[in-house]
Amino acid sequence: MSTPTTTTEAAKPAAPARPRRPRPQLMTVTPAAAERVKALIEGRGKATAGVRIGVRTKGCSGLSYTLEYADEKGPLDEVVEEHGVTLLIDPKATMFILGTEMDYVEEKLQSGFVFKNPNEKGRCGCGESFHV
């Protein structure tokens, strides 16, 4: 007795692709921060691809922002171009700074870059470090 042969089912048409959500903006830059970055790059006196933003382990809360001149774009750097400046986001920092706004503030006793990060769960008392 022979076993019946089965025919393979006809290939089903593929389900329509779901529409993709728009990718959230990695980081925004205020006009004040952009002007300060431009001034820093112009004062450097050599060709610069932009400013690299990263995070590192530091301070009482765990993480601290880092800024450094970037001579060239790294292969995995995310690029944010806004108000005429280029920020290169270190790939290790991406998940910590998604949605962050970079500002520059000048007050009577201090001046510097300020990061408004919606992912922060807390910040140390001196404001030097944060945790997510």
CYANA upper distance limits for C-alpha pairs under 8 A (distance plus 0.5 A):
 24 PRO  CA     98 LEU  CA      8.34
 24 PRO  CA     99 GLY  CA      7.64
 25 GLN  CA     98 LEU  CA      7.79
 25 GLN  CA     99 GLY  CA      6.59
 26 LEU  CA     80 VAL  CA      8.02
 26 LEU  CA     94 THR  CA      7.97
 26 LEU  CA     97 ILE  CA      7.66
 26 LEU  CA     98 LEU  CA      5.22
 26 LEU  CA     99 GLY  CA      5.71
 26 LEU  CA    100 THR  CA      7.56
 27 MET  CA     80 VAL  CA      7.40
 27 MET  CA     97 ILE  CA      7.65
 27 MET  CA     98 LEU  CA      6.72
 27 MET  CA     99 GLY  CA      5.66
 27 MET  CA    100 THR  CA      5.45
 27 MET  CA    101 GLU  CA      6.29
 27 MET  CA    102 MET  CA      7.90
 28 THR  CA     80 VAL  CA      8.26
 28 THR  CA     82 GLU  CA      7.90
 28 THR  CA     99 GLY  CA      7.79
 28 THR  CA    100 THR  CA      6.91
 28 THR  CA    101 GLU  CA      5.23
 28 THR  CA    102 MET  CA      6.69
 29 VAL  CA     33 ALA  CA      6.68
 29 VAL  CA     34 ALA  CA      6.87
 29 VAL  CA     82 GLU  CA      6.95
 29 VAL  CA     83 HIS  CA      8.06
 29 VAL  CA    101 GLU  CA      6.28
 29 VAL  CA    102 MET  CA      5.40
 29 VAL  CA    103 ASP  CA      6.82
 30 THR  CA     34 ALA  CA      6.75
 30 THR  CA     83 HIS  CA      8.44
 30 THR  CA    101 GLU  CA      7.76
 30 THR  CA    102 MET  CA      6.79
 30 THR  CA    103 ASP  CA      5.79
 30 THR  CA    104 TYR  CA      8.14
 31 PRO  CA     35 GLU  CA      6.67
 31 PRO  CA     83 HIS  CA      6.92
 31 PRO  CA    103 ASP  CA      8.35
 32 ALA  CA     36 ARG  CA      6.87
 32 ALA  CA    103 ASP  CA      6.88
 32 ALA  CA    104 TYR  CA      6.01
 32 ALA  CA    105 VAL  CA      8.15
 33 ALA  CA     37 VAL  CA      6.65
 33 ALA  CA    102 MET  CA      7.02
 33 ALA  CA    103 ASP  CA      5.27
 33 ALA  CA    104 TYR  CA      4.96
 33 ALA  CA    113 PHE  CA      7.47
 34 ALA  CA     38 LYS  CA      6.64
 34 ALA  CA     82 GLU  CA      8.15
 34 ALA  CA     83 HIS  CA      6.59
 34 ALA  CA     84 GLY  CA      7.70
 34 ALA  CA     85 VAL  CA      6.54
 35 GLU  CA     39 ALA  CA      6.73
 36 ARG  CA     40 LEU  CA      6.70
 36 ARG  CA    104 TYR  CA      7.62
 37 VAL  CA     41 ILE  CA      6.67
 37 VAL  CA     51 VAL  CA      8.15
 37 VAL  CA     85 VAL  CA      7.60
 38 LYS  CA     42 GLU  CA      6.59
 38 LYS  CA     85 VAL  CA      7.14
 39 ALA  CA     43 GLY  CA      6.57
 40 LEU  CA     44 ARG  CA      6.79
 41 ILE  CA     45 GLY  CA      7.90
 41 ILE  CA     48 THR  CA      7.44
 41 ILE  CA     50 GLY  CA      8.15
 41 ILE  CA     69 TYR  CA      8.32
 47 ALA  CA     71 ASP  CA      7.43
 48 THR  CA     69 TYR  CA      7.33
 48 THR  CA     70 ALA  CA      6.47
 48 THR  CA     71 ASP  CA      5.33
 48 THR  CA     72 GLU  CA      7.55
 49 ALA  CA     69 TYR  CA      8.35
 49 ALA  CA     70 ALA  CA      6.04
 49 ALA  CA     71 ASP  CA      5.72
 49 ALA  CA     72 GLU  CA      5.62
 49 ALA  CA     73 LYS  CA      6.99
 49 ALA  CA     86 THR  CA      7.75
 50 GLY  CA     69 TYR  CA      6.76
 50 GLY  CA     70 ALA  CA      5.87
 50 GLY  CA     71 ASP  CA      7.76
 50 GLY  CA     72 GLU  CA      8.28
 50 GLY  CA     85 VAL  CA      7.52
 50 GLY  CA     86 THR  CA      5.40
 50 GLY  CA     87 LEU  CA      6.02
 50 GLY  CA     88 LEU  CA      7.04
 51 VAL  CA     67 LEU  CA      6.99
 51 VAL  CA     68 GLU  CA      6.12
 51 VAL  CA     69 TYR  CA      5.19
 51 VAL  CA     70 ALA  CA      5.86
 51 VAL  CA     86 THR  CA      7.14
 51 VAL  CA     87 LEU  CA      5.50
 51 VAL  CA     88 LEU  CA      6.47
 52 ARG  CA     66 THR  CA      8.39
 52 ARG  CA     67 LEU  CA      6.13
 52 ARG  CA     68 GLU  CA      5.83
 52 ARG  CA     69 TYR  CA      6.60
 52 ARG  CA     70 ALA  CA      6.19
 52 ARG  CA     87 LEU  CA      6.27
 52 ARG  CA     88 LEU  CA      4.99
 52 ARG  CA     89 ILE  CA      6.16
 52 ARG  CA     90 ASP  CA      7.09
 53 ILE  CA     65 TYR  CA      7.59
 53 ILE  CA     66 THR  CA      6.15
 53 ILE  CA     67 LEU  CA      5.34
 53 ILE  CA     68 GLU  CA      7.41
 53 ILE  CA     87 LEU  CA      7.35
 53 ILE  CA     88 LEU  CA      6.65
 53 ILE  CA     89 ILE  CA      5.50
 53 ILE  CA     90 ASP  CA      6.57
 53 ILE  CA     93 ALA  CA      8.26
 54 GLY  CA     65 TYR  CA      6.28
 54 GLY  CA     66 THR  CA      5.46
 54 GLY  CA     67 LEU  CA      7.05
 54 GLY  CA     89 ILE  CA      6.77
 54 GLY  CA     90 ASP  CA      5.69
 54 GLY  CA     92 LYS  CA      7.79
 54 GLY  CA     93 ALA  CA      5.66
 55 VAL  CA     63 LEU  CA      6.75
 55 VAL  CA     64 SER  CA      5.88
 55 VAL  CA     65 TYR  CA      4.98
 55 VAL  CA     66 THR  CA      5.97
 55 VAL  CA     92 LYS  CA      8.18
 55 VAL  CA     93 ALA  CA      6.01
 55 VAL  CA     96 PHE  CA      8.36
 56 ARG  CA     63 LEU  CA      5.97
 56 ARG  CA     64 SER  CA      5.96
 56 ARG  CA     65 TYR  CA      7.12
 56 ARG  CA     66 THR  CA      7.53
 57 THR  CA     62 GLY  CA      5.92
 57 THR  CA     63 LEU  CA      5.06
 57 THR  CA     64 SER  CA      6.78
 58 LYS  CA     62 GLY  CA      5.89
 58 LYS  CA     63 LEU  CA      5.69
 58 LYS  CA     64 SER  CA      6.10
 58 LYS  CA    129 SER  CA      7.17
 59 GLY  CA     63 LEU  CA      7.17
 59 GLY  CA     64 SER  CA      7.48
 59 GLY  CA    124 CYS  CA      8.31
 59 GLY  CA    128 GLU  CA      7.06
 59 GLY  CA    129 SER  CA      5.81
 60 CYS  CA    124 CYS  CA      6.53
 60 CYS  CA    129 SER  CA      7.02
 60 CYS  CA    130 PHE  CA      8.50
 61 SER  CA    122 GLY  CA      7.89
 61 SER  CA    123 ARG  CA      6.60
 61 SER  CA    124 CYS  CA      5.95
 61 SER  CA    129 SER  CA      5.86
 61 SER  CA    130 PHE  CA      5.45
 61 SER  CA    131 HIS  CA      6.04
 62 GLY  CA    129 SER  CA      6.73
 62 GLY  CA    130 PHE  CA      6.54
 62 GLY  CA    131 HIS  CA      6.24
 63 LEU  CA    129 SER  CA      5.71
 63 LEU  CA    130 PHE  CA      5.76
 63 LEU  CA    131 HIS  CA      6.43
 64 SER  CA    128 GLU  CA      6.95
 64 SER  CA    129 SER  CA      5.11
 64 SER  CA    130 PHE  CA      6.87
 65 TYR  CA    129 SER  CA      8.11
 70 ALA  CA     88 LEU  CA      8.23
 73 LYS  CA     77 ASP  CA      6.99
 73 LYS  CA     88 LEU  CA      7.46
 76 LEU  CA     90 ASP  CA      8.04
 76 LEU  CA     91 PRO  CA      6.51
 77 ASP  CA     88 LEU  CA      6.22
 77 ASP  CA     89 ILE  CA      5.86
 77 ASP  CA     90 ASP  CA      5.80
 77 ASP  CA     91 PRO  CA      6.04
 78 GLU  CA     88 LEU  CA      6.17
 78 GLU  CA     89 ILE  CA      5.44
 78 GLU  CA     90 ASP  CA      7.40
 78 GLU  CA     91 PRO  CA      7.28
 78 GLU  CA     94 THR  CA      8.49
 79 VAL  CA     86 THR  CA      7.35
 79 VAL  CA     87 LEU  CA      6.38
 79 VAL  CA     88 LEU  CA      5.33
 79 VAL  CA     89 ILE  CA      6.78
 80 VAL  CA     86 THR  CA      6.29
 80 VAL  CA     87 LEU  CA      5.57
 80 VAL  CA     88 LEU  CA      6.91
 80 VAL  CA     89 ILE  CA      8.07
 81 GLU  CA     85 VAL  CA      6.15
 81 GLU  CA     86 THR  CA      5.08
 81 GLU  CA     87 LEU  CA      6.83
 82 GLU  CA     86 THR  CA      7.32
 89 ILE  CA     93 ALA  CA      7.34
 89 ILE  CA     94 THR  CA      7.18
 90 ASP  CA     94 THR  CA      7.18
 93 ALA  CA     97 ILE  CA      6.85
 94 THR  CA     98 LEU  CA      6.54
 96 PHE  CA    119 ASN  CA      7.48
 96 PHE  CA    132 VAL  CA      7.50
 97 ILE  CA    117 ASN  CA      6.93
 97 ILE  CA    119 ASN  CA      7.66
 98 LEU  CA    117 ASN  CA      8.26
 98 LEU  CA    119 ASN  CA      8.03
 99 GLY  CA    117 ASN  CA      7.16
 99 GLY  CA    118 PRO  CA      7.07
 99 GLY  CA    119 ASN  CA      8.41
100 THR  CA    115 PHE  CA      6.98
100 THR  CA    116 LYS  CA      6.01
100 THR  CA    117 ASN  CA      4.84
100 THR  CA    118 PRO  CA      6.91
101 GLU  CA    115 PHE  CA      6.19
101 GLU  CA    116 LYS  CA      5.57
101 GLU  CA    117 ASN  CA      7.01
102 MET  CA    113 PHE  CA      7.27
102 MET  CA    114 VAL  CA      6.39
102 MET  CA    115 PHE  CA      5.24
102 MET  CA    116 LYS  CA      7.04
103 ASP  CA    113 PHE  CA      6.07
103 ASP  CA    114 VAL  CA      5.57
103 ASP  CA    115 PHE  CA      6.78
103 ASP  CA    116 LYS  CA      8.36
104 TYR  CA    111 SER  CA      7.93
104 TYR  CA    112 GLY  CA      6.07
104 TYR  CA    113 PHE  CA      4.83
104 TYR  CA    114 VAL  CA      6.31
105 VAL  CA    111 SER  CA      5.96
105 VAL  CA    112 GLY  CA      6.11
105 VAL  CA    113 PHE  CA      6.82
105 VAL  CA    114 VAL  CA      7.36
106 GLU  CA    110 GLN  CA      6.82
106 GLU  CA    111 SER  CA      4.71
106 GLU  CA    112 GLY  CA      7.14
107 GLU  CA    111 SER  CA      6.22
119 ASN  CA    132 VAL  CA      6.22
120 GLU  CA    130 PHE  CA      7.03
120 GLU  CA    131 HIS  CA      6.22
120 GLU  CA    132 VAL  CA      5.06
121 LYS  CA    130 PHE  CA      8.10
121 LYS  CA    131 HIS  CA      6.31
121 LYS  CA    132 VAL  CA      5.42
122 GLY  CA    130 PHE  CA      6.21
122 GLY  CA    131 HIS  CA      6.03
122 GLY  CA    132 VAL  CA      7.52
123 ARG  CA    127 GLY  CA      6.56
123 ARG  CA    128 GLU  CA      8.24
123 ARG  CA    129 SER  CA      6.39
123 ARG  CA    130 PHE  CA      4.69
123 ARG  CA    131 HIS  CA      6.92
124 CYS  CA    128 GLU  CA      7.15
124 CYS  CA    129 SER  CA      6.26
124 CYS  CA    130 PHE  CA      6.73
